[in-house]
């Protein structure tokens, strides 16, 4: 059985939607598809990124004007004991790689802001070595972990998170979303 939902934008909306899906439909797997901004300079608009690891880049402690990011759910004061970040199920990863060899697998950052700044893009890439940035995936992964449910986060780059993002996002949104959908469709056939 398949249930489709549009979560809305941001971590809170996606966490609420994920929780409702799990509680009302007894989901065994959540697949979240959408668009993202590119952080890795080697990637281009339209490239596909599957999350191997997700971080909320805006969760942590600010010390001396710098945000020290912590794993979501970790108490960010004192000497926090970090839990490992979400990791994509290895069996699912192998299946997806076989079905979609052109997809990139890597780290995706989530936060409640749209990134349209070359300098911040560079800082986030250097700090996290992440491939993409978006606004929902890490929250979905956190909810999935709390309920013991597997999840897959699929993103296609709609922009490159620099000064041109405000123009690129609406220009490439439809094509990028369609590419994400194709990957999800392929994943569904594998299950």
C-alpha positions as CSV (number, residue, x, y, z in Angstrom):
1,X,0.0,0.0,0.0
2,X,1.3,3.5,-0.9
3,X,0.3,6.8,0.7
4,X,1.3,10.1,-0.7
5,X,1.5,13.3,1.3
6,X,2.7,16.9,0.6
7,X,4.4,17.9,3.8
8,X,4.7,21.6,3.3
9,X,8.0,23.6,3.7
10,X,10.3,23.4,6.7
11,X,11.3,21.0,9.5
12,X,8.2,21.4,11.6
13,X,5.8,20.7,8.7
14,X,7.8,17.7,7.6
15,X,8.1,16.3,11.1
16,X,4.3,16.6,11.6
17,X,3.5,15.0,8.3
18,X,6.0,12.1,9.0
19,X,4.5,11.5,12.4
20,X,1.0,11.5,11.1
21,X,2.0,9.0,8.3
22,X,3.6,6.7,10.8
23,X,0.8,6.8,13.4
24,X,-2.2,6.7,11.1
25,X,-0.9,4.4,8.3
26,X,1.6,2.2,10.1
27,X,4.3,3.0,7.5
28,X,7.3,0.7,7.3
29,X,9.3,3.1,5.1
30,X,9.2,6.9,4.4
31,X,10.4,8.2,1.1
32,X,10.8,11.9,0.8
33,X,11.3,13.5,-2.5
34,X,12.0,17.1,-3.6
35,X,14.5,19.7,-4.5
36,X,17.6,21.1,-2.8
37,X,20.3,23.7,-3.2
38,X,23.7,22.4,-4.1
39,X,26.6,22.9,-1.7
40,X,29.3,20.8,-3.3
41,X,31.0,22.8,-6.1
42,X,31.4,19.7,-8.2
43,X,27.6,19.3,-8.5
44,X,25.3,20.9,-11.0
45,X,21.6,21.9,-11.3
46,X,19.6,18.7,-12.0
47,X,22.1,16.4,-10.2
48,X,20.4,13.8,-7.9
49,X,21.5,13.4,-4.3
50,X,20.4,10.6,-2.0
51,X,21.0,11.3,1.7
52,X,23.5,8.9,3.3
53,X,23.6,11.2,6.3
54,X,21.5,14.2,7.4
55,X,22.3,17.1,9.7
56,X,20.2,20.1,10.9
57,X,22.8,22.8,10.3
58,X,20.9,25.3,12.4
59,X,20.7,23.2,15.6
60,X,23.4,23.6,18.2
61,X,25.1,26.2,20.4
62,X,26.4,29.6,19.5
63,X,29.8,30.3,21.0
64,X,31.9,33.4,20.1
65,X,29.6,34.2,17.2
66,X,30.0,30.7,15.7
67,X,27.3,28.1,15.6
68,X,28.6,24.7,16.8
69,X,26.2,22.2,15.2
70,X,25.1,19.2,17.2
71,X,23.2,16.2,16.3
72,X,19.5,17.0,16.6
73,X,18.1,15.6,19.9
74,X,21.5,16.1,21.7
75,X,21.4,18.5,24.6
76,X,23.7,21.3,23.1
77,X,25.2,22.5,26.4
78,X,28.0,21.3,28.5
79,X,29.8,18.4,26.9
80,X,27.2,16.8,24.7
81,X,27.4,13.1,24.0
82,X,26.8,13.0,20.3
83,X,24.7,10.3,18.7
84,X,25.7,9.3,15.2
85,X,23.7,11.0,12.5
86,X,21.0,9.3,10.4
87,X,22.5,6.8,8.0
88,X,20.8,5.3,5.0
89,X,20.1,1.6,5.3
90,X,23.0,-0.1,3.5
91,X,20.7,-2.7,1.7
92,X,18.5,0.1,0.4
93,X,21.6,2.1,-0.8
94,X,22.9,-0.9,-2.8
95,X,19.5,-1.3,-4.5
96,X,19.3,2.4,-5.3
97,X,22.8,2.5,-6.7
98,X,22.0,-0.4,-9.0
99,X,18.8,1.2,-10.2
100,X,20.2,4.7,-10.4
101,X,24.0,4.7,-10.9
102,X,24.1,8.4,-11.8
103,X,22.8,9.5,-8.3
104,X,25.2,10.9,-5.8
105,X,25.1,9.6,-2.2
106,X,26.2,11.9,0.6
107,X,25.5,14.3,3.3
108,X,22.5,16.6,3.1
109,X,21.9,19.6,5.5
110,X,18.5,20.8,6.6
111,X,17.6,24.1,8.1
112,X,14.7,26.6,8.1
113,X,16.2,29.1,5.7
114,X,16.5,29.3,1.9
115,X,20.2,29.8,1.1
116,X,21.0,32.6,-1.5
117,X,24.6,33.5,-0.4
118,X,27.8,32.3,-2.0
119,X,29.9,32.9,1.2
120,X,27.5,31.0,3.5
121,X,27.3,28.2,0.9
122,X,31.1,28.0,1.0
123,X,31.2,28.0,4.8
124,X,28.6,25.3,5.1
125,X,30.4,23.1,2.5
126,X,33.8,23.5,4.3
127,X,32.3,22.9,7.7
128,X,30.1,19.9,6.8
129,X,31.4,18.6,3.5
130,X,27.8,18.2,2.5
131,X,26.5,17.8,-1.1
132,X,23.1,19.6,-0.7
133,X,21.0,21.8,1.5
134,X,17.2,21.8,2.0
135,X,14.5,22.4,4.6
136,X,13.0,19.0,5.6
137,X,15.1,15.9,5.3
138,X,16.8,15.8,8.7
139,X,13.6,16.3,10.6
140,X,12.0,13.4,8.7
141,X,15.1,11.3,9.5
142,X,14.8,12.2,13.2
143,X,11.1,11.2,13.3
144,X,11.9,8.0,11.5
145,X,14.6,7.1,13.9
146,X,12.4,7.8,16.9
147,X,9.7,5.4,15.5
148,X,12.2,2.8,14.3
149,X,11.2,3.4,10.6
150,X,13.6,3.4,7.7
151,X,13.6,6.5,5.4
152,X,15.0,7.6,2.1
153,X,15.6,11.2,1.2
154,X,15.8,11.9,-2.5
155,X,16.8,15.4,-3.8
156,X,17.4,16.9,-7.2
157,X,19.3,20.2,-7.3
158,X,17.1,23.1,-8.3
159,X,19.8,25.8,-7.6
160,X,23.4,26.1,-6.4
161,X,22.7,28.1,-3.2
162,X,24.6,31.2,-4.3
163,X,23.4,34.7,-5.3
164,X,21.6,33.3,-8.3
165,X,19.4,30.9,-6.3
166,X,16.4,33.2,-6.2
167,X,16.3,33.1,-10.0
168,X,17.4,29.5,-10.5
169,X,15.0,28.0,-8.0
170,X,11.7,28.9,-9.9
171,X,13.4,28.3,-13.3
172,X,14.5,24.8,-12.5
173,X,12.0,23.7,-9.9
174,X,9.7,21.7,-12.1
175,X,12.5,19.8,-13.9
176,X,14.3,19.1,-10.7
177,X,11.2,17.8,-9.0
178,X,10.5,15.6,-12.0
179,X,14.0,14.1,-11.7
180,X,13.4,13.3,-8.0
181,X,10.1,11.7,-8.8
182,X,11.7,9.4,-11.4
183,X,14.1,8.1,-8.7
184,X,11.3,7.6,-6.3
185,X,9.4,5.7,-8.9
186,X,12.5,3.5,-9.5
187,X,12.9,2.9,-5.8
188,X,9.2,1.8,-5.5
189,X,9.8,-0.8,-8.2
190,X,12.7,-2.2,-6.2
191,X,10.8,-2.7,-3.0
